[in-house]
Amino acid sequence: MLRARSLSALRNRKGFTLIELLVVVLILAILMAVAMPLYLSAVADSQRKTCRANMQTIANAVQAARVKTGASNYTALVTGGVTTVNLPDLSAAPA
C-alpha cells in the first residue's frame, strides 16, 4: 500500500513548476545582462583593430609607392584613391 502510494505520487509529478521555470529564466537573463556588454565591446575593439591594421597597410603601400616613383609628396598617390593600380604593392584594397 505504501509502495503503491509512492509510485502514484511519482507518476503525478511530471514537469517543472512555474516558479522553477521563472528562476531559470531570471538566472539566464542576469547572465546575458553581464555577458552582452562584454561581447559588444570585444566586437567593437576587434573592428577598431582591423581598421587600424588596414590603415597601416595603406600607409605602408603609399610610402613604398612614393619611394619607388621618387615623388616629392603624397598628393599624386593619394588623390587617385586606394587601388591596386596606383599602389601596386597592395595585393588587394583593404575593406
Residue, then its C-alpha position, 0 to 999 in steps of 0.5 A: m500500500l505504501r509502495a503503491r502510494s509512492l509510485s502514484a505520487l511519482r507518476n503525478r509529478k511530471g514537469f517543472t513548476l512555474i516558479e522553477l521555470l521563472v528562476v531559470v529564466l531570471i538566472l539566464a537573463i542576469l547572465m546575458a545582462v553581464a555577458m552582452p556588454l562584454y561581447l559588444s565591446a570585444v566586437a567593437d575593439s576587434q573592428r577598431k583593430t582591423c581598421r587600424a591594421n588596414m590603415q597601416t597597410i595603406a600607409n605602408a603601400v603609399q610610402a613604398a609607392r612614393v619611394k619607388t616613383g621618387a615623388s616629392n609628396y603624397t598628393a599624386l598617390v593619394t588623390g587617385g584613391v586606394t587601388t591596386v593600380n596606383l599602389p601596386d604593392l597592395s595585393a588587394a584594397p583593404a575593406 
